[in-house]
Amino acid sequence: MRRRLGRAVVLSYAAALLLPGPGLWLSRSHSLPLGSLPLGAAGALSWSTAPVLLSLVLFSAGLQVSLHALGTLLRRPLALLAGLVLHLAIPLLAIPAVALLLRRTPDSDGGSGLVTAMILIVAMPVAAGATVWTGKGDGDQPTMVGLVLASTLLSPLTVPLVIGALVPLLSGDYADTLSRAEHTIRGAFTLVGVVLPCAAGILCRLVLPAPWLSRVLRVVVPVALAGSLLLTYVNASGALNSFLARPRPLLLAAALVVASLVCLLSFAVGRVAARLLRLDAPVASSLTLACGMNNSSAGAVLITTTLPDKPHLLLPVLAYGLLQKTAANRVVRRRPRRSADLVAPPCAP
């Protein structure tokens, strides 16, 4: 499935276009009855599919982190520090440029909807799926896993920081909504939805005996990979169904243009930085991928959580997710595959 991951993602998009019903049902919140509580009241557990699938993908990523390889990385932290700094700097450079361009369009809100979607993408940590593309090429796996792990663990601080810095670019309801959502993001979402699943995976790797760990990996890795594809289908169902119910060709075109601009700029900054730092080719490849690949699945979940009445904002998220995988393929395809130090976690779309 990993070798055909690109085709599988396209099939997920096609399924969302042709059969969106199950995806729309999965995107809603559901209640699981728990029977009667001690006080006699009926209890129910509310859950949503998308956050559960995202947690599964991040748990699998943490489960496959080699602490020995990360120890080697900490002794040579240049690429790790550069990647973290660029991960914070790129949104602060790219989003204002996009907002300036969109203000010249006839959109009544000055493109604030598209800018909001892009903020919620680029503020997310490095995608766990970046390690898959590192394994396909000749990248440095410890560097990539270190960037994924560090950006994820720091996300309760960095995500609100980036969003708070970029909110003044928005106007109207989008600015108010994102400002209110910043407090939720600061506390609940990044901690429970992003950090804890990854940390739980790392902890399980530490405590499980080697034979048990091998068995768990054989089950969790393919299940998480299938879960990542299902998450792509769920997110795409909401966005494409909204577009088909109310076609907005100009919005689709603008989403593709904006996502392309931000994606290409992110990869370009990573490549230029790698050359300026004179990094070895494998480390340079990993740094470039880390700069361009954000956890778009987390961004999509965040949009459906904080802006449930605006499913059309998932269009630029889906476009960015597909574009970053295409760009990642171009980064790694000219390099022969080599044996990796780590087993790559499944791709988060």
C-alpha positions as CSV (number, residue, x, y, z in Angstrom):
1,M,0.0,0.0,0.0
2,R,2.9,2.4,0.7
3,R,4.3,1.9,-2.7
4,R,0.9,2.8,-4.2
5,L,0.1,5.5,-1.7
6,G,-0.4,8.2,-4.3
7,R,-2.9,6.1,-6.2
8,A,-4.7,5.2,-2.9
9,V,-5.0,8.9,-2.1
10,V,-6.5,9.6,-5.5
11,L,-9.0,6.8,-5.0
12,S,-10.0,8.3,-1.7
13,Y,-10.8,11.5,-3.4
14,A,-12.7,9.7,-6.1
15,A,-14.7,7.8,-3.5
16,A,-15.6,11.0,-1.8
17,L,-16.8,12.5,-5.1
18,L,-18.8,9.5,-6.2
19,L,-20.0,8.2,-2.8
20,P,-19.9,10.9,-0.2
21,G,-22.7,9.6,2.0
22,P,-20.7,7.4,4.4
23,G,-18.0,10.0,4.7
24,L,-20.6,12.7,5.7
25,W,-22.0,10.3,8.3
26,L,-18.6,9.6,9.7
27,S,-17.8,13.4,9.8
28,R,-20.7,14.0,12.3
29,S,-20.5,13.6,16.0
30,H,-22.0,10.4,17.4
31,S,-23.1,9.4,20.9
32,L,-22.3,6.0,22.5
33,P,-24.8,5.1,25.3
34,L,-23.1,4.2,28.6
35,G,-26.2,3.1,30.5
36,S,-27.3,4.8,33.8
37,L,-24.9,6.8,35.9
38,P,-24.9,6.6,39.8
39,L,-27.3,9.5,40.1
40,G,-29.8,7.8,37.8
41,A,-29.2,10.0,34.7
42,A,-28.5,8.3,31.4
43,G,-24.9,8.8,30.2
44,A,-23.5,8.9,26.7
45,L,-20.0,9.3,25.2
46,S,-19.8,11.7,22.3
47,W,-17.1,11.0,19.7
48,S,-16.1,12.0,16.2
49,T,-14.4,9.8,13.6
50,A,-11.9,12.4,12.3
51,P,-10.1,13.1,15.6
52,V,-10.0,9.4,16.4
53,L,-8.4,8.6,13.1
54,L,-5.9,11.5,13.5
55,S,-4.9,10.1,17.0
56,L,-4.4,6.7,15.5
57,V,-2.0,8.0,12.8
58,L,0.0,10.0,15.4
59,F,0.1,7.1,17.9
60,S,1.5,4.9,15.1
61,A,4.1,7.6,14.3
62,G,5.2,7.8,17.9
63,L,5.3,4.0,18.2
64,Q,8.0,3.9,15.5
65,V,10.3,6.5,16.9
66,S,13.8,5.2,17.5
67,L,15.2,7.0,20.6
68,H,18.7,5.8,19.7
69,A,18.5,7.5,16.3
70,L,17.1,10.7,17.9
71,G,20.0,10.7,20.4
72,T,22.4,10.8,17.4
73,L,20.4,13.7,16.0
74,L,20.7,15.7,19.3
75,R,24.5,15.5,19.0
76,R,24.2,17.3,15.7
77,P,21.2,19.6,16.1
78,L,21.8,22.1,13.3
79,A,19.2,20.6,10.9
80,L,16.7,20.1,13.8
81,L,17.0,23.7,15.0
82,A,16.9,25.1,11.4
83,G,13.8,23.1,10.7
84,L,11.9,24.3,13.8
85,V,12.8,27.9,13.1
86,L,11.7,27.7,9.5
87,H,8.5,25.9,10.5
88,L,7.6,29.0,12.5
89,A,9.0,31.5,10.0
90,I,7.4,30.2,6.8
91,P,3.8,31.0,7.9
92,L,4.8,34.5,8.9
93,L,6.3,35.1,5.5
94,A,3.8,33.2,3.2
95,I,0.4,34.1,4.7
96,P,0.8,37.9,4.6
97,A,1.8,37.7,1.0
98,V,-1.2,35.6,0.2
99,A,-3.5,37.9,2.1
100,L,-2.1,40.9,0.2
101,L,-2.8,39.3,-3.1
102,L,-6.4,38.2,-2.1
103,R,-7.3,41.7,-1.0
104,R,-7.0,42.8,-4.6
105,T,-9.7,40.3,-5.6
106,P,-13.5,41.1,-5.8
107,D,-14.2,38.8,-2.9
108,S,-16.4,40.6,-0.3
109,D,-14.4,39.5,2.7
110,G,-11.0,40.1,1.0
111,G,-10.2,36.4,0.8
112,S,-10.4,36.0,4.6
113,G,-11.9,32.5,4.2
114,L,-9.1,31.2,2.2
115,V,-6.5,32.9,4.4
116,T,-8.2,31.3,7.5
117,A,-7.9,27.9,6.0
118,M,-4.2,28.3,5.0
119,I,-3.4,29.6,8.5
120,L,-4.9,26.5,10.1
121,I,-2.8,24.4,7.7
122,V,0.6,26.0,8.0
123,A,0.3,26.4,11.8
124,M,0.2,22.6,12.2
125,P,3.3,20.5,13.0
126,V,5.3,18.6,10.4
127,A,3.2,15.8,8.9
128,A,4.1,12.3,10.1
129,G,3.7,11.2,6.5
130,A,6.9,13.2,5.6
131,T,8.9,10.2,7.0
132,V,7.3,8.0,4.3
133,W,8.6,10.2,1.6
134,T,12.0,10.3,3.3
135,G,12.1,6.5,3.2
136,K,11.3,6.5,-0.5
137,G,14.3,8.7,-1.3
138,D,17.7,9.1,0.2
139,G,16.7,11.4,3.1
140,D,17.9,11.2,6.7
141,Q,15.3,9.5,8.8
142,P,16.6,10.6,12.2
143,T,16.4,14.2,11.1
144,M,12.9,13.8,9.8
145,V,11.6,11.9,12.7
146,G,13.2,14.4,15.1
147,L,11.5,17.3,13.2
148,V,8.1,15.5,13.3
149,L,8.4,14.7,17.0
150,A,9.8,18.1,18.1
151,S,7.2,20.1,16.1
152,T,4.4,18.0,17.5
153,L,5.5,18.2,21.1
154,L,6.0,22.0,20.8
155,S,2.6,22.5,19.0
156,P,0.7,23.6,22.1
157,L,3.0,26.6,22.1
158,T,3.7,27.2,18.4
159,V,0.1,26.7,17.0
160,P,-1.5,29.5,19.1
161,L,1.6,31.7,18.6
162,V,1.3,31.5,14.8
163,I,-2.5,31.9,14.8
164,G,-2.4,34.8,17.1
165,A,0.2,36.6,15.0
166,L,-1.8,36.1,11.8
167,V,-5.3,36.8,13.0
168,P,-5.0,40.6,12.4
169,L,-4.8,39.7,8.6
170,L,-8.5,38.5,8.8
171,S,-11.6,40.5,8.7
172,G,-15.2,40.1,9.9
173,D,-16.5,36.9,11.4
174,Y,-13.4,35.0,10.5
175,A,-11.2,37.1,12.7
176,D,-13.6,36.8,15.6
177,T,-14.1,33.0,15.2
178,L,-10.4,32.3,14.9
179,S,-9.6,34.5,17.9
180,R,-12.1,32.6,20.0
181,A,-10.9,29.3,18.7
182,E,-7.3,30.2,19.7
183,H,-8.1,29.5,23.3
184,T,-9.5,26.1,22.5
185,I,-6.5,25.3,20.3
186,R,-4.1,26.4,23.1
187,G,-5.6,24.0,25.6
188,A,-7.5,21.1,24.2
189,F,-6.9,20.4,20.6
190,T,-3.1,20.3,20.2
191,L,-2.6,18.6,23.6
192,V,-5.3,15.9,23.4
193,G,-5.5,15.6,19.6
194,V,-1.9,15.9,18.6
195,V,0.6,15.6,21.5
196,L,-0.9,12.9,23.7
197,P,-1.3,10.3,20.9
198,C,2.3,10.7,19.8
199,A,3.6,10.6,23.3
200,A,1.5,7.5,24.0
201,G,3.1,5.8,21.1
202,I,6.6,6.7,22.3
203,L,5.8,5.4,25.8
204,C,4.4,2.1,24.4
205,R,7.7,1.6,22.5
206,L,9.7,2.1,25.7
207,V,7.7,-0.3,27.8
208,L,6.9,-3.1,25.4
209,P,9.3,-6.0,25.1
210,A,10.9,-6.4,21.7
211,P,8.8,-9.5,20.6
212,W,5.6,-7.7,21.6
213,L,6.6,-4.5,19.9
214,S,7.2,-6.3,16.7
215,R,3.7,-7.9,16.8
216,V,2.1,-4.6,17.7
217,L,3.8,-2.8,14.8
218,R,2.7,-5.4,12.3
219,V,-0.9,-4.6,13.3
220,V,-0.8,-0.9,14.1
221,V,1.2,0.3,11.0
222,P,-1.2,-1.1,8.3
223,V,-4.3,-0.1,10.4
224,A,-3.0,3.4,10.8
225,L,-2.2,3.7,7.1
226,A,-5.7,2.6,6.2
227,G,-7.0,5.0,8.8
228,S,-5.1,7.9,7.2
229,L,-6.8,7.1,3.8
230,L,-10.2,6.9,5.5
231,L,-9.5,10.3,7.1
232,T,-8.7,11.7,3.6
233,Y,-12.0,10.3,2.4
234,V,-14.0,11.8,5.3
235,N,-12.5,15.2,4.9
236,A,-12.9,15.1,1.1
237,S,-16.5,14.0,1.4
238,G,-17.4,17.2,3.4
239,A,-15.6,19.5,1.1
240,L,-16.6,18.0,-2.2
241,N,-20.2,17.5,-1.2
242,S,-20.5,21.2,-0.1
243,F,-19.0,22.2,-3.5
244,L,-21.3,20.0,-5.5
245,A,-24.4,21.2,-3.6
246,R,-23.4,24.8,-4.3
247,P,-20.8,25.0,-7.1
248,R,-18.4,27.9,-6.8
249,P,-15.8,27.5,-9.6
250,L,-14.0,30.7,-8.6
251,L,-13.6,29.5,-5.1
252,L,-12.2,26.2,-6.3
253,A,-9.8,28.0,-8.6
254,A,-8.7,30.4,-5.9
255,A,-8.2,27.5,-3.5
256,L,-5.9,25.8,-5.9
257,V,-3.9,28.9,-6.7
258,V,-3.5,29.8,-3.0
259,A,-2.6,26.3,-1.9
260,S,-0.1,26.0,-4.8
261,L,1.6,29.3,-3.9
262,V,2.0,28.5,-0.2
263,C,3.1,24.9,-0.9
264,L,5.7,25.9,-3.5
265,L,7.0,28.7,-1.4
266,S,7.4,26.4,1.6
267,F,9.4,23.8,-0.3
268,A,11.5,26.5,-1.9
269,V,12.4,28.1,1.4
270,G,13.4,24.7,2.7
271,R,15.7,23.9,-0.3
272,V,17.3,27.4,-0.2
273,A,18.0,27.1,3.6
274,A,19.5,23.6,3.1
275,R,21.9,25.0,0.5
276,L,22.9,28.0,2.6
277,L,23.6,25.7,5.6
278,R,25.6,23.4,3.3
279,L,23.9,20.3,4.6
280,D,24.6,16.8,3.3
281,A,22.2,15.7,0.6
282,P,20.2,13.3,2.8
283,V,19.8,15.9,5.6
284,A,18.9,18.6,3.0
285,S,16.2,16.4,1.6
286,S,14.7,15.8,5.0
287,L,14.8,19.5,5.8
288,T,13.1,20.4,2.5
289,L,10.3,17.9,3.1
290,A,9.8,19.1,6.7
291,C,9.4,22.7,5.5
292,G,6.8,21.8,2.9
293,M,4.8,19.1,4.6
294,N,2.3,20.2,7.3
295,N,-0.2,17.9,9.0
296,S,-3.1,18.9,6.8
297,S,-5.3,16.2,8.5
298,A,-5.0,18.1,11.8
299,G,-5.8,21.3,10.0
300,A,-8.9,19.7,8.4
301,V,-10.1,18.4,11.8
302,L,-9.5,21.8,13.3
303,I,-11.6,23.5,10.6
304,T,-14.5,21.1,11.1
305,T,-14.3,21.6,14.9
306,T,-14.0,25.4,15.0
307,L,-15.8,26.3,11.7
308,P,-18.4,23.5,11.2
309,D,-20.7,25.9,9.3
310,K,-18.0,26.5,6.6
311,P,-17.2,23.1,5.0
312,H,-16.1,24.9,1.8
313,L,-12.9,25.9,3.7
314,L,-11.8,22.3,3.4
315,L,-11.2,22.8,-0.3
316,P,-7.8,24.5,0.1
317,V,-6.9,21.9,2.8
318,L,-7.5,19.1,0.3
319,A,-5.7,20.9,-2.4
320,Y,-2.7,21.5,-0.2
321,G,-2.6,17.9,1.0
322,L,-2.5,16.7,-2.6
323,L,0.0,19.3,-3.7
324,Q,2.5,18.7,-0.9
325,K,2.5,14.9,-1.7
326,T,3.2,15.8,-5.4
327,A,6.0,18.1,-4.4
328,A,7.4,15.6,-2.0
329,N,7.5,13.0,-4.7
330,R,9.6,15.4,-6.9
331,V,12.0,16.0,-4.1
332,V,12.8,12.4,-3.5
333,R,12.3,10.7,-6.9
334,R,15.7,11.6,-8.2
335,R,17.4,9.9,-5.3
336,P,17.7,6.1,-5.0
337,R,16.2,4.5,-2.0
338,R,18.4,3.4,0.8
339,S,17.9,1.4,3.9
340,A,16.3,3.4,6.6
341,D,17.2,3.6,10.3
342,L,13.5,3.7,11.2
343,V,10.3,2.2,10.1
344,A,8.4,5.0,8.5
345,P,5.0,5.9,10.0
346,P,1.9,6.0,7.8
347,C,1.1,9.2,5.9
348,A,-1.1,11.8,7.4
349,P,-2.9,13.4,4.5
